[in-house]
C-alpha cells in the first residue's frame, strides 16, 4: 500500500547523525511540520537540525490528501458558539495565513510541486447548517459562500465554498524545501533531558527543542496521551473517474472526500478510531473493501491505481496543540493534534513556533496554546480516558477465542499460548508470526487491523507490522515476542 505521492516522487536519502553536535534549535520529526519549522527558523537566522527516525516525509506527510485549506469541515459556527469570536477568528486567520504562506514560499523558492489554486467545499444534506456555516465564516473574514449545487455524485443540499485555497504534491514540496536544511535520517530520538536530545547515534545540545513527531512520545510533563486520540482514514487513487474541479469533503462520520490530482481522482473516507472497527458499516468487509464498493457504485468505469491510509491525532476540542510543551519546560515546543488538516496546521505550527523561539509576538498563538482548557473538552477527555481504561483492562480480562491452529491463512488474532496471550498472524503459506500483544507505550492490549495487517493500539494509536516492527508512535519500540 503506497500513496500516489510515494509512487511519483523519490527523496534523496540523508546521512544519520554520527557524532555529538550543538545547534540553536533541534526539531524532532522530519514530516511537513518539522521541515517547515526548520525552514522558518533557518530563514530567521536560527541554526537548526532536524532529527528523523526514518526518512523525511515518511510518516503522515506521504499519506495526506494534500489539501491546503483553511476550511476544516463545518466548524466556524460551532467554534464561535463554543470558544467565542476572538478565538474563532484567530484560528481561521492563522489557517488562511498558512495557505498564503505556502503560495509565497513556493513562488520564492521556485518549487515545482504541482501547486494549483482551487476552491474548497464542505457538503452536507442539511441546508440550514450549510447556510449558518457560510454566514459564520464570512463574519470571520473568510471569502465563503453557500453553493446550492455541489458537483459530486452523492446526495447533498449544497456546500459551503472557501475560495482560492490550494492543493499540491507534498513530497515534491518537502524534497525541494529540505535541500538546504541540516537533516539527519535514521536517527531515532530515545531520550530528551532539558537541552540534550539523545539519539541512537549521538547527542544534540540545543537551546530550543521542538517536538514535531505527530504524537508526542514524552508522556510527562504534558500528558498529551490523556488529551488526544488517533483516527485512521483511507484513500483510493482512481483512474477513469472523470474530472472534478475543487476539493470536497462531507460533513459527518460517513463523509467521503474528493479531489483531483493529474488524471487521478483521490477518493477518501471510511474513517474510524485507530484500533477499533468502524460502527454502522454500510458495506461488508474491511475499510478498503467498503471504500472500493462505494467507488464501484459511484464510478463504475474507474480503475484503482493506488490505495493508502493516514492517521490523525485529534484533540478534545478539535484544535491543535501548538506552543510550549509544558510550563516547566519553557524551551520545549510541541506541534500535534492536527486532525485531518495536517498541511495548514503544519504551516501554522512553523510560524507560531518560529515567532516564540525568536521572541516575537504571534497574533494566533493563544488559540492553539497547549495550556488551554475549557469545560467543553471534558466529555471527550472522559470518553478517551474510558477507551484507554478499556484497552488497559482488556489484556487482563479478555479471553482469546482463536488458536493458532484454527487461524485462517492471511489472518491475525489474539490467541492463547502456554505463556499467555499473544498476537499471531498466519501468512498465506502457513508461516506463523507471533508478537507481544501489549503496547510498550502504556500497556494497552493491541487489536488486529485486517485492512493493513498491522497491530494497532486503541488507546493512543501506536501501530506495528505483523512481524512486530514499530510503524508509528507514541510507542518507541517494537513488540517482538520473547
PANUMAR-421210 format. One line per field, with one value per residue (C-alpha): residue in one letter; z, y, x; residue number from 1; chain. Coordinates in nm, 2 decimals, padded with zeros to 4 digits. Layout:
// PANUMAR-421210
type <- c(a | ...)
z <- c(Z | ...)
y <- c(Y | ...)
x <- c(X | ...)
seq <- c(NUM | ...)
mol <- c(A | ...)
// end
This chain:
// PANUMAR-421210
type <- c(x | x | x | x | x | x | x | x | x | x | x | x | x | x | x | x | x | x | x | x | x | x | x | x | x | x | x | x | x | x | x | x | x | x | x | x | x | x | x | x | x | x | x | x | x | x | x | x | x | x | x | x | x | x | x | x | x | x | x | x | x | x | x | x | x | x | x | x | x | x | x | x | x | x | x | x | x | x | x | x | x | x | x | x | x | x | x | x | x | x | x | x | x | x | x | x | x | x | x | x | x | x | x | x | x | x | x | x | x | x | x | x | x | x | x | x | x | x | x | x | x | x | x | x | x | x | x | x | x | x | x | x | x | x | x | x | x | x | x | x | x | x | x | x | x | x | x | x | x | x | x | x | x | x | x | x | x | x | x | x | x | x | x | x | x | x | x | x | x | x | x | x | x | x | x | x | x | x | x | x | x | x | x | x | x | x | x | x | x | x | x | x | x | x | x | x | x | x | x | x | x | x | x | x | x | x | x | x | x | x | x | x | x | x | x | x | x | x | x | x | x | x | x | x | x | x | x | x | x | x | x | x | x | x | x | x | x | x | x | x | x | x | x | x | x | x | x | x | x | x | x | x | x | x | x | x | x | x | x | x | x | x | x | x | x | x | x | x | x | x | x | x | x | x | x | x | x | x | x | x | x | x | x | x | x | x | x | x | x | x | x | x | x | x | x | x | x | x | x | x | x | x | x | x | x | x | x | x | x | x | x | x | x | x | x | x | x | x | x | x | x | x | x | x | x | x | x | x | x | x | x | x | x | x | x | x | x | x | x | x | x | x | x | x | x | x | x | x | x | x | x | x | x | x | x | x | x | x | x | x | x | x | x | x | x | x | x | x | x | x | x | x | x | x | x | x | x | x | x | x | x | x | x | x | x | x | x | x | x | x | x | x | x | x | x | x | x | x | x | x | x | x | x | x | x | x | x | x | x | x | x | x | x | x | x | x | x | x | x | x | x | x | x | x | x | x | x | x | x | x | x | x | x | x | x | x | x | x | x | x | x | x | x | x | x | x | x | x | x | x | x | x | x | x | x | x | x | x | x | x | x | x | x | x | x | x | x | x | x | x | x | x | x | x | x | x | x | x | x | x | x | x)
z <- c(00.00 | -00.13 | -00.18 | -00.51 | -00.38 | -00.29 | -00.63 | -00.81 | -00.61 | -00.46 | -00.20 | -00.17 | 00.14 | 00.41 | 00.64 | 01.00 | 01.29 | 01.37 | 01.64 | 01.92 | 01.79 | 01.91 | 01.74 | 01.84 | 01.78 | 01.74 | 01.56 | 01.63 | 01.34 | 00.96 | 00.84 | 00.70 | 01.04 | 01.12 | 00.78 | 00.77 | 01.13 | 01.04 | 00.73 | 00.91 | 01.18 | 00.94 | 00.75 | 01.08 | 01.15 | 01.40 | 01.34 | 01.33 | 01.29 | 01.21 | 01.36 | 01.18 | 01.30 | 00.94 | 00.62 | 00.59 | 00.47 | 00.55 | 00.81 | 00.77 | 00.51 | 00.24 | 00.32 | 00.32 | 00.05 | 00.04 | 00.05 | 00.16 | 00.30 | 00.59 | 00.56 | 00.82 | 00.78 | 00.92 | 01.21 | 01.21 | 01.35 | 01.63 | 01.70 | 01.76 | 01.99 | 02.20 | 02.21 | 02.11 | 01.81 | 01.91 | 01.93 | 01.62 | 01.43 | 01.54 | 01.43 | 01.08 | 01.02 | 01.12 | 00.87 | 00.59 | 00.65 | 00.62 | 00.28 | 00.16 | 00.31 | 00.11 | -00.20 | -00.11 | -00.03 | -00.34 | -00.55 | -00.37 | -00.38 | -00.73 | -00.62 | -00.88 | -00.67 | -00.88 | -00.69 | -00.80 | -00.66 | -00.60 | -00.42 | -00.12 | -00.04 | 00.25 | 00.16 | 00.37 | 00.34 | 00.60 | 00.41 | 00.72 | 00.87 | 00.55 | 00.54 | 00.90 | 00.84 | 00.53 | 00.73 | 01.03 | 00.80 | 00.62 | 00.96 | 01.04 | 00.73 | 00.50 | 00.14 | 00.19 | 00.03 | 00.02 | -00.31 | -00.37 | -00.61 | -00.53 | -00.84 | -00.68 | -00.73 | -00.38 | -00.25 | -00.07 | -00.01 | -00.13 | 00.00 | 00.17 | -00.06 | 00.06 | -00.24 | -00.36 | -00.14 | -00.28 | -00.34 | -00.42 | -00.43 | -00.07 | -00.13 | -00.42 | -00.20 | 00.10 | -00.12 | -00.26 | 00.06 | 00.26 | 00.02 | 00.22 | 00.57 | 00.82 | 00.84 | 00.99 | 00.89 | 01.06 | 01.38 | 01.63 | 01.95 | 02.26 | 02.54 | 02.60 | 02.91 | 02.94 | 02.65 | 02.55 | 02.28 | 02.30 | 01.98 | 01.89 | 01.70 | 01.92 | 02.13 | 02.03 | 02.25 | 02.17 | 02.33 | 02.19 | 02.12 | 01.90 | 01.91 | 01.57 | 01.59 | 01.51 | 01.86 | 02.14 | 02.28 | 02.61 | 02.85 | 03.14 | 03.15 | 02.91 | 02.94 | 02.58 | 02.58 | 02.81 | 02.58 | 02.23 | 02.04 | 01.69 | 01.39 | 01.06 | 00.72 | 00.37 | 00.02 | -00.33 | -00.64 | -00.93 | -01.30 | -01.55 | -01.29 | -01.47 | -01.36 | -01.05 | -01.01 | -00.65 | -00.32 | -00.15 | 00.19 | 00.35 | 00.69 | 00.93 | 01.02 | 00.69 | 00.48 | 00.16 | 00.02 | -00.34 | -00.51 | -00.84 | -00.89 | -01.25 | -01.41 | -01.07 | -00.85 | -00.49 | -00.32 | 00.06 | 00.36 | 00.59 | 00.89 | 01.24 | 01.56 | 01.55 | 01.69 | 01.66 | 01.39 | 01.23 | 01.36 | 01.14 | 00.84 | 00.52 | 00.33 | 00.44 | 00.47 | 00.58 | 00.53 | 00.19 | 00.06 | 00.17 | 00.01 | -00.31 | -00.31 | -00.29 | -00.58 | -00.79 | -00.72 | -00.79 | -01.06 | -01.22 | -01.51 | -01.28 | -01.21 | -00.88 | -00.92 | -00.55 | -00.21 | 00.13 | 00.47 | 00.71 | 01.08 | 01.25 | 01.61 | 01.74 | 02.05 | 02.27 | 02.13 | 01.77 | 01.78 | 01.75 | 02.04 | 01.92 | 02.15 | 02.47 | 02.56 | 02.93 | 03.18 | 03.34 | 03.00 | 02.86 | 02.59 | 02.46 | 02.19 | 02.05 | 01.74 | 01.74 | 01.72 | 01.35 | 01.30 | 00.92 | 00.84 | 00.86 | 00.58 | 00.70 | 01.07 | 00.99 | 00.85 | 01.14 | 01.37 | 01.19 | 01.21 | 01.57 | 01.70 | 01.49 | 01.65 | 02.00 | 01.96 | 01.81 | 02.08 | 01.85 | 01.94 | 01.73 | 01.68 | 01.68 | 01.94 | 02.22 | 02.03 | 01.98 | 02.32 | 02.47 | 02.82 | 02.73 | 02.88 | 02.89 | 03.03 | 02.68 | 02.64 | 02.95 | 02.77 | 02.50 | 02.76 | 02.96 | 02.65 | 02.55 | 02.91 | 02.91 | 02.59 | 02.74 | 03.06 | 02.84 | 02.65 | 02.96 | 03.13 | 02.82 | 02.84 | 03.19 | 03.13 | 02.76 | 02.68 | 02.32 | 02.11 | 01.85 | 01.84 | 01.60 | 01.46 | 01.37 | 01.23 | 00.86 | 00.63 | 00.58 | 00.91 | 01.25 | 01.60 | 01.97 | 02.08 | 02.40 | 02.43 | 02.70 | 02.81 | 02.80 | 02.53 | 02.21 | 01.87 | 01.59 | 01.21 | 00.97 | 00.61 | 00.30 | 00.30 | 00.67 | 00.83 | 01.18 | 01.32 | 01.69 | 01.87 | 02.22 | 02.24 | 02.50 | 02.36 | 02.50 | 02.53 | 02.82 | 02.83 | 02.63 | 02.45 | 02.08 | 01.82 | 01.48 | 01.17 | 00.88 | 00.62 | 00.67 | 00.85 | 01.15 | 01.53 | 01.64 | 01.98 | 02.05 | 02.34 | 02.18 | 01.82 | 01.81 | 01.53 | 01.45 | 01.15 | 01.18 | 01.25 | 01.55 | 01.40 | 01.51 | 01.24 | 01.43 | 01.78 | 02.05 | 02.13 | 02.07 | 02.04 | 01.87 | 02.01 | 01.92 | 02.11 | 02.36)
y <- c(00.00 | 00.30 | 00.65 | 00.82 | 01.07 | 00.80 | 00.64 | 00.97 | 01.12 | 00.99 | 01.19 | 01.15 | 00.97 | 01.17 | 01.05 | 00.96 | 01.16 | 01.02 | 01.25 | 01.49 | 01.83 | 02.17 | 02.38 | 02.67 | 02.45 | 02.08 | 01.97 | 01.61 | 01.48 | 01.52 | 01.54 | 01.85 | 02.02 | 01.95 | 02.06 | 02.38 | 02.47 | 02.41 | 02.62 | 02.91 | 02.90 | 02.90 | 03.19 | 03.37 | 03.30 | 03.02 | 02.73 | 02.42 | 02.05 | 01.80 | 01.45 | 01.19 | 00.83 | 00.71 | 00.91 | 01.27 | 01.28 | 00.91 | 00.93 | 01.10 | 01.35 | 01.08 | 00.97 | 01.31 | 01.41 | 01.73 | 01.99 | 02.33 | 02.48 | 02.69 | 02.51 | 02.24 | 02.09 | 02.27 | 02.43 | 02.81 | 02.83 | 02.58 | 02.74 | 03.08 | 02.93 | 02.73 | 02.94 | 03.29 | 03.51 | 03.61 | 03.25 | 03.15 | 03.45 | 03.36 | 03.00 | 03.10 | 03.38 | 03.15 | 02.88 | 03.13 | 03.28 | 02.93 | 02.89 | 03.22 | 03.13 | 02.81 | 03.01 | 03.26 | 03.00 | 02.80 | 03.12 | 03.25 | 02.92 | 02.83 | 02.49 | 02.27 | 02.08 | 02.07 | 02.36 | 02.45 | 02.71 | 02.55 | 02.63 | 02.41 | 02.28 | 02.10 | 01.94 | 01.83 | 01.73 | 01.99 | 02.32 | 02.52 | 02.41 | 02.50 | 02.85 | 02.91 | 02.80 | 03.02 | 03.32 | 03.25 | 03.20 | 03.53 | 03.71 | 03.58 | 03.74 | 03.43 | 03.46 | 03.20 | 03.14 | 02.88 | 02.69 | 02.52 | 02.27 | 02.06 | 01.89 | 01.55 | 01.22 | 01.20 | 01.34 | 01.68 | 02.00 | 02.20 | 02.31 | 02.59 | 02.72 | 02.87 | 03.05 | 03.03 | 02.76 | 02.52 | 02.17 | 02.03 | 01.74 | 01.72 | 01.51 | 01.72 | 02.03 | 01.88 | 01.74 | 02.09 | 02.28 | 02.05 | 02.07 | 02.33 | 02.22 | 02.02 | 01.68 | 01.35 | 01.05 | 00.71 | 00.90 | 00.79 | 01.01 | 00.79 | 01.05 | 01.43 | 01.59 | 01.97 | 02.09 | 01.75 | 01.53 | 01.17 | 00.96 | 00.61 | 00.78 | 01.07 | 01.36 | 01.71 | 02.01 | 02.27 | 02.59 | 02.51 | 02.17 | 02.12 | 01.80 | 01.76 | 01.39 | 01.36 | 01.22 | 01.34 | 01.04 | 01.22 | 01.14 | 01.36 | 01.66 | 01.75 | 01.43 | 01.46 | 01.09 | 01.20 | 01.48 | 01.32 | 01.00 | 00.89 | 00.80 | 00.63 | 00.71 | 00.56 | 00.68 | 00.53 | 00.68 | 00.62 | 00.65 | 00.69 | 00.85 | 01.18 | 01.51 | 01.72 | 02.09 | 02.17 | 01.99 | 01.84 | 01.68 | 01.58 | 01.66 | 01.37 | 01.04 | 00.87 | 01.16 | 01.10 | 01.33 | 01.41 | 01.59 | 01.57 | 01.50 | 01.49 | 01.21 | 01.06 | 01.11 | 01.08 | 00.93 | 00.90 | 00.80 | 00.51 | 00.68 | 00.52 | 00.54 | 00.36 | 00.00 | -00.02 | -00.13 | 00.13 | 00.13 | 00.12 | -00.03 | 00.03 | -00.23 | -00.57 | -00.63 | -00.40 | -00.03 | -00.06 | -00.30 | -00.07 | 00.22 | 00.02 | -00.08 | 00.29 | 00.36 | 00.09 | 00.23 | 00.60 | 00.54 | 00.20 | 00.25 | 00.36 | 00.16 | 00.17 | 00.25 | 00.31 | 00.28 | 00.41 | 00.53 | 00.81 | 00.85 | 01.17 | 01.30 | 01.45 | 01.68 | 01.70 | 02.04 | 01.97 | 02.24 | 02.16 | 02.19 | 02.44 | 02.61 | 02.54 | 02.17 | 02.24 | 02.52 | 02.37 | 02.32 | 02.68 | 02.58 | 02.28 | 02.33 | 02.10 | 02.07 | 01.80 | 01.73 | 01.84 | 01.62 | 01.59 | 01.93 | 01.85 | 02.07 | 02.41 | 02.30 | 02.23 | 02.57 | 02.74 | 02.54 | 02.65 | 03.02 | 03.02 | 02.83 | 03.04 | 03.35 | 03.21 | 03.10 | 03.43 | 03.63 | 03.78 | 03.81 | 03.59 | 03.70 | 03.35 | 03.17 | 03.19 | 02.99 | 02.70 | 02.71 | 02.36 | 02.50 | 02.60 | 02.41 | 02.46 | 02.27 | 02.17 | 01.94 | 01.73 | 01.49 | 01.40 | 01.36 | 01.13 | 00.93 | 00.90 | 00.80 | 00.54 | 00.39 | 00.38 | 00.21 | -00.05 | -00.11 | -00.15 | -00.39 | -00.59 | -00.77 | -00.90 | -01.00 | -01.07 | -01.44 | -01.51 | -01.71 | -01.81 | -02.05 | -02.05 | -02.39 | -02.26 | -01.93 | -01.90 | -01.81 | -01.43 | -01.36 | -01.24 | -01.27 | -01.27 | -01.63 | -01.82 | -01.98 | -02.17 | -01.85 | -01.63 | -01.42 | -01.34 | -01.18 | -01.42 | -01.37 | -01.66 | -01.60 | -01.75 | -02.01 | -02.11 | -01.93 | -01.81 | -01.47 | -01.42 | -01.08 | -00.94 | -00.81 | -00.54 | -00.19 | -00.08 | 00.28 | 00.25 | -00.12 | -00.14 | -00.45 | -00.42 | -00.50 | -00.67 | -00.44 | -00.68 | -00.40 | -00.33 | -00.64 | -00.44 | -00.45 | -00.12 | 00.04 | 00.15 | 00.37 | 00.61 | 00.49 | 00.32 | 00.07 | -00.23 | -00.46 | -00.83 | -00.90 | -00.67 | -00.37 | -00.03 | 00.17 | 00.48 | 00.60 | 00.73 | 00.39 | 00.39 | 00.02 | -00.29 | -00.58 | -00.87 | -01.19 | -01.31)
x <- c(00.00 | 00.18 | 00.04 | 00.03 | 00.28 | 00.53 | 00.48 | 00.56 | 00.85 | 01.17 | 01.36 | 01.73 | 01.84 | 02.03 | 02.30 | 02.25 | 02.39 | 02.74 | 02.87 | 02.76 | 02.66 | 02.54 | 02.27 | 02.04 | 01.73 | 01.67 | 01.35 | 01.24 | 01.05 | 01.10 | 00.74 | 00.58 | 00.56 | 00.92 | 01.06 | 00.86 | 00.96 | 01.33 | 01.29 | 01.12 | 01.38 | 01.67 | 01.52 | 01.51 | 01.88 | 01.83 | 02.08 | 01.86 | 01.90 | 01.62 | 01.63 | 01.42 | 01.38 | 01.32 | 01.30 | 01.18 | 00.82 | 00.79 | 00.52 | 00.18 | 00.31 | 00.33 | -00.02 | -00.20 | -00.46 | -00.25 | -00.53 | -00.40 | -00.72 | -00.85 | -01.18 | -01.17 | -01.52 | -01.82 | -01.66 | -01.69 | -02.04 | -01.97 | -01.63 | -01.79 | -02.06 | -01.81 | -01.50 | -01.61 | -01.55 | -01.19 | -01.06 | -01.25 | -01.11 | -00.75 | -00.80 | -00.94 | -00.69 | -00.40 | -00.50 | -00.58 | -00.23 | -00.09 | -00.25 | -00.09 | 00.24 | 00.26 | 00.20 | 00.46 | 00.73 | 00.66 | 00.70 | 01.00 | 01.19 | 01.08 | 00.94 | 00.78 | 00.52 | 00.20 | 00.06 | -00.30 | -00.53 | -00.86 | -01.18 | -01.26 | -01.61 | -01.77 | -02.10 | -02.40 | -02.77 | -02.85 | -02.91 | -02.98 | -02.65 | -02.46 | -02.61 | -02.53 | -02.17 | -02.13 | -02.26 | -02.03 | -01.72 | -01.80 | -01.83 | -01.48 | -01.34 | -01.33 | -01.43 | -01.71 | -02.05 | -02.33 | -02.34 | -02.68 | -02.53 | -02.22 | -02.08 | -02.02 | -02.20 | -02.35 | -02.68 | -02.64 | -02.83 | -02.53 | -02.19 | -02.00 | -01.73 | -01.40 | -01.25 | -00.89 | -00.75 | -00.48 | -00.36 | -00.01 | 00.23 | 00.36 | 00.67 | 00.79 | 00.74 | 00.93 | 01.20 | 01.28 | 01.23 | 01.47 | 01.76 | 01.95 | 01.84 | 02.05 | 01.87 | 01.97 | 01.77 | 01.76 | 01.83 | 01.57 | 01.55 | 01.54 | 01.55 | 01.53 | 01.67 | 01.64 | 01.86 | 02.00 | 01.85 | 01.99 | 01.96 | 02.08 | 02.37 | 02.48 | 02.36 | 02.24 | 02.27 | 02.01 | 01.88 | 01.54 | 01.38 | 01.07 | 00.86 | 00.71 | 00.66 | 00.28 | 00.21 | 00.45 | 00.64 | 00.74 | 00.45 | 00.55 | 00.52 | 00.25 | 00.04 | -00.07 | -00.17 | -00.47 | -00.58 | -00.58 | -00.68 | -00.59 | -00.81 | -00.75 | -00.89 | -00.85 | -00.79 | -00.81 | -00.65 | -00.89 | -00.82 | -01.11 | -01.33 | -01.38 | -01.25 | -01.36 | -01.28 | -01.22 | -01.17 | -01.47 | -01.52 | -01.85 | -01.99 | -02.05 | -01.89 | -01.97 | -01.82 | -01.64 | -01.38 | -01.29 | -01.00 | -00.82 | -00.45 | -00.34 | -00.56 | -00.64 | -00.94 | -00.84 | -01.14 | -01.13 | -01.34 | -01.42 | -01.26 | -01.26 | -01.07 | -00.74 | -00.76 | -01.14 | -01.38 | -01.60 | -01.95 | -02.26 | -02.08 | -02.26 | -02.07 | -01.94 | -01.56 | -01.28 | -01.24 | -01.07 | -01.33 | -01.61 | -01.44 | -01.39 | -01.76 | -01.85 | -01.61 | -01.77 | -02.12 | -02.02 | -01.76 | -01.83 | -01.58 | -01.29 | -00.98 | -00.78 | -00.41 | -00.31 | -00.45 | -00.32 | -00.43 | -00.35 | -00.36 | -00.47 | -00.43 | -00.75 | -00.76 | -01.07 | -01.17 | -01.05 | -00.79 | -00.42 | -00.17 | 00.10 | 00.33 | 00.53 | 00.54 | 00.47 | 00.50 | 00.81 | 00.98 | 00.99 | 01.24 | 01.05 | 00.78 | 00.52 | 00.31 | 00.04 | -00.33 | -00.38 | -00.69 | -00.74 | -00.58 | -00.21 | -00.09 | -00.22 | -00.17 | 00.19 | 00.25 | 00.06 | 00.29 | 00.60 | 00.50 | 00.39 | 00.69 | 00.93 | 00.79 | 00.80 | 01.16 | 01.26 | 01.08 | 00.82 | 00.45 | 00.23 | -00.13 | -00.28 | -00.07 | -00.33 | -00.60 | -00.36 | -00.19 | -00.13 | -00.20 | -00.56 | -00.85 | -01.23 | -01.53 | -01.64 | -01.34 | -01.44 | -01.68 | -01.43 | -01.15 | -01.37 | -01.46 | -01.09 | -01.00 | -01.27 | -01.12 | -00.78 | -00.90 | -01.08 | -00.76 | -00.56 | -00.80 | -00.87 | -00.54 | -00.63 | -00.99 | -01.02 | -01.02 | -00.90 | -01.14 | -00.88 | -00.60 | -00.30 | -00.41 | -00.76 | -00.64 | -00.71 | -00.42 | -00.39 | -00.55 | -00.44 | -00.59 | -00.51 | -00.45 | -00.38 | -00.04 | 00.13 | 00.29 | -00.02 | -00.18 | 00.00 | -00.08 | -00.05 | -00.05 | -00.06 | 00.07 | -00.09 | 00.18 | 00.11 | 00.40 | 00.33 | 00.44 | 00.39 | 00.41 | 00.37 | 00.01 | 00.09 | 00.16 | 00.50 | 00.38 | 00.14 | 00.04 | -00.29 | -00.39 | -00.34 | -00.60 | -00.56 | -00.61 | -00.71 | -00.70 | -00.33 | -00.22 | -00.10 | -00.14 | -00.29 | -00.33 | -00.69 | -00.57 | -00.32 | -00.27 | 00.07 | 00.10 | 00.32 | 00.35 | 00.27 | 00.64 | 00.63 | 00.83 | 00.72 | 00.54 | 00.43 | 00.42 | 00.39 | 00.55 | 00.92 | 01.00 | 00.86 | 00.66 | 00.88 | 00.77 | 01.03)
seq <- c(1 | 2 | 3 | 4 | 5 | 6 | 7 | 8 | 9 | 10 | 11 | 12 | 13 | 14 | 15 | 16 | 17 | 18 | 19 | 20 | 21 | 22 | 23 | 24 | 25 | 26 | 27 | 28 | 29 | 30 | 31 | 32 | 33 | 34 | 35 | 36 | 37 | 38 | 39 | 40 | 41 | 42 | 43 | 44 | 45 | 46 | 47 | 48 | 49 | 50 | 51 | 52 | 53 | 54 | 55 | 56 | 57 | 58 | 59 | 60 | 61 | 62 | 63 | 64 | 65 | 66 | 67 | 68 | 69 | 70 | 71 | 72 | 73 | 74 | 75 | 76 | 77 | 78 | 79 | 80 | 81 | 82 | 83 | 84 | 85 | 86 | 87 | 88 | 89 | 90 | 91 | 92 | 93 | 94 | 95 | 96 | 97 | 98 | 99 | 100 | 101 | 102 | 103 | 104 | 105 | 106 | 107 | 108 | 109 | 110 | 111 | 112 | 113 | 114 | 115 | 116 | 117 | 118 | 119 | 120 | 121 | 122 | 123 | 124 | 125 | 126 | 127 | 128 | 129 | 130 | 131 | 132 | 133 | 134 | 135 | 136 | 137 | 138 | 139 | 140 | 141 | 142 | 143 | 144 | 145 | 146 | 147 | 148 | 149 | 150 | 151 | 152 | 153 | 154 | 155 | 156 | 157 | 158 | 159 | 160 | 161 | 162 | 163 | 164 | 165 | 166 | 167 | 168 | 169 | 170 | 171 | 172 | 173 | 174 | 175 | 176 | 177 | 178 | 179 | 180 | 181 | 182 | 183 | 184 | 185 | 186 | 187 | 188 | 189 | 190 | 191 | 192 | 193 | 194 | 195 | 196 | 197 | 198 | 199 | 200 | 201 | 202 | 203 | 204 | 205 | 206 | 207 | 208 | 209 | 210 | 211 | 212 | 213 | 214 | 215 | 216 | 217 | 218 | 219 | 220 | 221 | 222 | 223 | 224 | 225 | 226 | 227 | 228 | 229 | 230 | 231 | 232 | 233 | 234 | 235 | 236 | 237 | 238 | 239 | 240 | 241 | 242 | 243 | 244 | 245 | 246 | 247 | 248 | 249 | 250 | 251 | 252 | 253 | 254 | 255 | 256 | 257 | 258 | 259 | 260 | 261 | 262 | 263 | 264 | 265 | 266 | 267 | 268 | 269 | 270 | 271 | 272 | 273 | 274 | 275 | 276 | 277 | 278 | 279 | 280 | 281 | 282 | 283 | 284 | 285 | 286 | 287 | 288 | 289 | 290 | 291 | 292 | 293 | 294 | 295 | 296 | 297 | 298 | 299 | 300 | 301 | 302 | 303 | 304 | 305 | 306 | 307 | 308 | 309 | 310 | 311 | 312 | 313 | 314 | 315 | 316 | 317 | 318 | 319 | 320 | 321 | 322 | 323 | 324 | 325 | 326 | 327 | 328 | 329 | 330 | 331 | 332 | 333 | 334 | 335 | 336 | 337 | 338 | 339 | 340 | 341 | 342 | 343 | 344 | 345 | 346 | 347 | 348 | 349 | 350 | 351 | 352 | 353 | 354 | 355 | 356 | 357 | 358 | 359 | 360 | 361 | 362 | 363 | 364 | 365 | 366 | 367 | 368 | 369 | 370 | 371 | 372 | 373 | 374 | 375 | 376 | 377 | 378 | 379 | 380 | 381 | 382 | 383 | 384 | 385 | 386 | 387 | 388 | 389 | 390 | 391 | 392 | 393 | 394 | 395 | 396 | 397 | 398 | 399 | 400 | 401 | 402 | 403 | 404 | 405 | 406 | 407 | 408 | 409 | 410 | 411 | 412 | 413 | 414 | 415 | 416 | 417 | 418 | 419 | 420 | 421 | 422 | 423 | 424 | 425 | 426 | 427 | 428 | 429 | 430 | 431 | 432 | 433 | 434 | 435 | 436 | 437 | 438 | 439 | 440 | 441 | 442 | 443 | 444 | 445 | 446 | 447 | 448 | 449 | 450 | 451 | 452 | 453 | 454 | 455 | 456 | 457 | 458 | 459 | 460 | 461 | 462 | 463 | 464 | 465 | 466 | 467 | 468 | 469 | 470 | 471 | 472 | 473 | 474 | 475 | 476 | 477 | 478 | 479 | 480 | 481 | 482)
mol <- c(A | A | A | A | A | A | A | A | A | A | A | A | A | A | A | A | A | A | A | A | A | A | A | A | A | A | A | A | A | A | A | A | A | A | A | A | A | A | A | A | A | A | A | A | A | A | A | A | A | A | A | A | A | A | A | A | A | A | A | A | A | A | A | A | A | A | A | A | A | A | A | A | A | A | A | A | A | A | A | A | A | A | A | A | A | A | A | A | A | A | A | A | A | A | A | A | A | A | A | A | A | A | A | A | A | A | A | A | A | A | A | A | A | A | A | A | A | A | A | A | A | A | A | A | A | A | A | A | A | A | A | A | A | A | A | A | A | A | A | A | A | A | A | A | A | A | A | A | A | A | A | A | A | A | A | A | A | A | A | A | A | A | A | A | A | A | A | A | A | A | A | A | A | A | A | A | A | A | A | A | A | A | A | A | A | A | A | A | A | A | A | A | A | A | A | A | A | A | A | A | A | A | A | A | A | A | A | A | A | A | A | A | A | A | A | A | A | A | A | A | A | A | A | A | A | A | A | A | A | A | A | A | A | A | A | A | A | A | A | A | A | A | A | A | A | A | A | A | A | A | A | A | A | A | A | A | A | A | A | A | A | A | A | A | A | A | A | A | A | A | A | A | A | A | A | A | A | A | A | A | A | A | A | A | A | A | A | A | A | A | A | A | A | A | A | A | A | A | A | A | A | A | A | A | A | A | A | A | A | A | A | A | A | A | A | A | A | A | A | A | A | A | A | A | A | A | A | A | A | A | A | A | A | A | A | A | A | A | A | A | A | A | A | A | A | A | A | A | A | A | A | A | A | A | A | A | A | A | A | A | A | A | A | A | A | A | A | A | A | A | A | A | A | A | A | A | A | A | A | A | A | A | A | A | A | A | A | A | A | A | A | A | A | A | A | A | A | A | A | A | A | A | A | A | A | A | A | A | A | A | A | A | A | A | A | A | A | A | A | A | A | A | A | A | A | A | A | A | A | A | A | A | A | A | A | A | A | A | A | A | A | A | A | A | A | A | A | A | A | A | A | A | A | A | A | A | A | A | A | A | A | A | A | A | A | A | A | A | A | A | A | A | A | A | A | A | A | A | A | A | A | A)
// end
